Amino acid sequence: RYVSKLSSERGDREIPRLWLSAVSLHQNFYENWLPGEIVEEGLESVKEFVEKLRKLL
């Protein structure tokens, strides 16, 4: 819910997509099902997500 609310309040439709990348990487940490190149792409998305959050602080 918080991600949807944040996305709506900020008018940033990228936030949910970036959040999903972070969730997928977290799940993959335990399940190890993503290929390496997808993990690398996801890492870039997570960096972008963290940067967006830092700007809100």
C-alpha positions as CSV (number, residue, x, y, z in Angstrom):
1,R,0.0,0.0,0.0
2,Y,2.7,2.4,0.9
3,V,4.4,2.1,-2.5
4,S,1.1,2.9,-4.3
5,K,0.4,5.8,-2.0
6,L,3.9,7.2,-2.5
7,S,3.7,6.8,-6.3
8,S,0.3,8.6,-6.4
9,E,1.5,11.4,-4.1
10,R,4.7,12.0,-6.1
11,G,3.1,11.4,-9.5
12,D,5.9,9.0,-10.2
13,R,4.7,5.8,-12.0
14,E,8.2,4.3,-11.9
15,I,8.2,3.8,-8.1
16,P,6.1,0.6,-8.2
17,R,8.2,-0.9,-11.0
18,L,11.4,-0.2,-9.1
19,W,9.9,-1.6,-5.9
20,L,9.1,-4.8,-7.7
21,S,12.7,-5.1,-8.8
22,A,13.8,-4.8,-5.2
23,V,11.3,-7.4,-4.1
24,S,12.3,-9.8,-6.8
25,L,16.0,-9.5,-5.9
26,H,15.1,-10.1,-2.3
27,Q,13.2,-13.2,-3.1
28,N,16.0,-14.4,-5.4
29,F,18.5,-14.0,-2.6
30,Y,16.8,-17.0,-0.9
31,E,15.6,-18.9,-4.0
32,N,18.4,-18.3,-6.5
33,W,16.2,-18.5,-9.6
34,L,17.2,-15.4,-11.6
35,P,20.0,-15.5,-14.2
36,G,23.0,-13.2,-13.4
37,E,22.2,-10.7,-16.2
38,I,18.7,-10.2,-14.8
39,V,20.1,-9.7,-11.3
40,E,22.5,-7.0,-12.7
41,E,19.7,-5.2,-14.4
42,G,17.6,-5.4,-11.2
43,L,20.5,-4.0,-9.2
44,E,20.4,-0.9,-11.4
45,S,16.7,-0.5,-10.8
46,V,17.2,-0.8,-7.0
47,K,19.9,1.8,-7.1
48,E,17.4,4.1,-8.9
49,F,14.7,3.3,-6.3
50,V,17.0,4.1,-3.4
51,E,18.0,7.4,-5.0
52,K,14.4,8.4,-5.4
53,L,13.8,7.6,-1.7
54,R,16.9,9.5,-0.6
55,K,15.5,12.6,-2.3
56,L,12.4,12.3,-0.1
57,L,14.4,12.5,3.2
